[in-house]
Amino acid sequence: MNRKDYINKVKYIMSNNPIFGSYHKINFDRFGGLGESAPVNSSIINDIPRGKVVLSEQVYEMLLAINDVTKEDMKEVPFFLFGTEGSNNEIEFTEFMSSNSGMQSDEASFNNEMIEYLQNRINGEFNDGLVVCHGHSHPPIGKFHTNFSLGDLTTYIQMNEENEVFKNRKVELVGCLLTSTGDINFVFYDNKAQDFYRFTNVYVKDMYGNLTPVNCYGFNQGDSQRALNV
């Protein structure tokens, strides 16, 4: 499959969702002229059942730093997170990796150093339960910077399909969008169900094991109802 085929696959999957498909189709038709920059309405992506993402304090602090750099330089910043999957769709990320070199483009670009590090991690013999997060930030440019783009979701499918480790689920792959508003939005492409799912329960864990809700998809950190879902 080439890039265009993957783009069409994303459109087909989203537009044929039994609940929100018609809304996604209208959205793709409306913003078709934007190409891969067409926004995907994050509020109508299915929630993953019982899904929860937990970030270590170190990972959370690095994501906050990435957000500051993104807004200061007005450029996307790529990053990887590495963690493990527990029971009931719970993922805990404890390791962060981003580029040490200056960004040369307004769009996130994973350099050779990052790709090599990723390859070494997924090829290791210690990777039972390993989860890789392919993430990037969006600066506050335009009306849709808080949404995933068509290109973002296309990349997640392409990365899944073209790497046997991810395709066969030996290592799980999720995506992340860090928005300029401070939301940390995680999305998962299920290649068995052929659908996308979002995580709406995201937490940071302190050194004592306490969990604090983190902003995601417009859900506020202080929402007490979400805190009860730990």
Residue pairs with C-beta under 8 A, 6 or more apart in sequence:
1 9
1 158
1 161
3 154
3 158
6 154
6 157
6 158
6 161
7 36
7 150
7 151
7 154
9 154
9 157
10 150
10 153
10 154
10 157
11 24
11 25
11 28
11 150
13 194
13 195
13 196
14 20
14 21
14 24
14 25
14 28
14 40
14 153
14 196
15 21
15 22
15 24
15 25
15 28
17 24
17 46
17 195
19 44
19 46
20 44
20 45
20 46
23 41
23 44
24 40
24 41
24 44
27 38
27 39
27 40
27 41
28 38
28 150
31 38
31 39
32 38
34 150
35 150
35 151
36 149
36 150
36 151
36 154
37 149
37 150
37 151
38 149
38 150
39 144
39 147
39 148
39 149
39 150
40 147
40 148
40 149
40 150
40 152
40 153
41 147
42 146
42 147
42 148
42 185
42 198
42 217
43 217
43 218
45 187
45 196
45 197
45 198
46 195
46 196
46 197
46 198
47 197
47 198
47 199
47 200
48 89
48 188
48 197
48 198
48 199
49 89
50 88
50 89
50 90
51 89
51 90
51 188
51 197
51 198
51 199
51 200
51 201
52 88
52 89
52 90
52 91
52 199
52 201
52 202
52 203
52 229
53 90
53 91
53 92
53 93
53 186
53 199
53 201
53 202
53 203
54 90
54 91
54 92
54 93
54 202
54 203
54 204
54 205
54 211
55 63
55 92
55 93
55 184
55 202
55 203
55 204
55 205
55 214
56 92
56 93
56 94
56 204
56 205
57 204
57 205
57 206
57 207
58 94
58 96
59 81
59 93
59 94
59 95
59 96
60 204
60 214
62 79
62 96
62 98
63 79
63 96
63 178
63 184
66 77
66 79
66 98
66 137
66 178
67 137
67 178
67 180
67 182
69 77
70 76
70 77
70 137
70 138
70 139
70 178
70 180
71 139
71 140
71 180
73 103
73 139
74 106
74 139
74 140
74 141
75 103
75 105
75 106
75 139
76 103
76 105
76 106
76 107
76 108
76 136
76 137
76 138
76 139
77 98
77 99
77 103
77 108
77 136
77 137
77 178
78 98
78 99
78 108
78 109
78 110
78 114
78 135
78 136
79 96
79 97
79 98
79 135
79 136
79 137
79 176
79 178
80 96
80 97
80 98
80 114
80 117
80 118
80 132
80 133
80 134
80 135
81 93
81 95
81 96
81 97
81 132
81 133
81 135
81 176
82 93
82 94
82 95
82 97
82 121
82 130
82 131
82 132
82 133
83 91
83 92
83 93
83 94
83 95
83 130
83 131
83 133
84 91
84 92
84 94
84 129
84 130
84 131
85 91
85 129
85 131
85 172
86 92
86 129
91 131
91 172
91 174
91 186
91 199
92 205
93 131
93 133
97 114
97 117
97 118
98 114
99 110
99 111
99 113
99 114
100 113
101 111
101 113
103 109
108 136
108 137
110 118
118 132
121 127
121 130
121 132
122 130
122 132
122 163
122 165
122 171
127 170
127 171
130 171
130 172
131 171
131 172
131 173
131 174
132 166
132 171
132 172
132 173
132 174
133 173
133 174
133 175
133 176
133 186
134 155
134 156
134 159
134 173
134 174
134 175
134 176
135 175
135 176
135 177
135 178
136 152
136 176
136 177
136 178
137 177
137 178
137 179
137 180
138 145
138 146
138 177
138 178
138 179
138 180
139 145
139 180
140 180
140 181
145 179
145 180
146 179
146 180
146 181
146 183
146 218
147 177
148 175
148 177
148 185
148 187
152 175
152 177
153 175
153 187
153 189
153 196
155 175
156 173
156 175
156 187
156 189
156 196
157 189
159 166
159 173
160 166
160 167
160 173
160 189
160 191
161 167
161 191
164 170
165 171
166 172
166 173
167 191
169 191
172 188
173 189
174 186
174 187
174 188
174 199
175 186
175 187
175 188
175 189
176 184
176 185
176 186
176 187
177 183
177 185
177 187
178 184
178 185
179 185
181 215
182 215
183 215
183 216
183 217
183 218
184 202
184 214
184 215
184 216
185 198
185 216
185 217
186 198
186 199
186 202
186 216
187 196
187 197
187 198
187 199
188 196
188 197
188 198
188 199
189 195
189 196
190 196
190 197
198 217
199 216
200 216
200 217
200 219
200 226
201 213
201 226
201 229
202 213
202 214
202 215
202 216
203 211
203 212
203 213
203 214
203 230
204 211
204 212
204 214
205 211
206 212
211 230
212 221
212 227
213 219
213 221
213 222
213 223
213 226
213 227
214 221
215 221
219 226
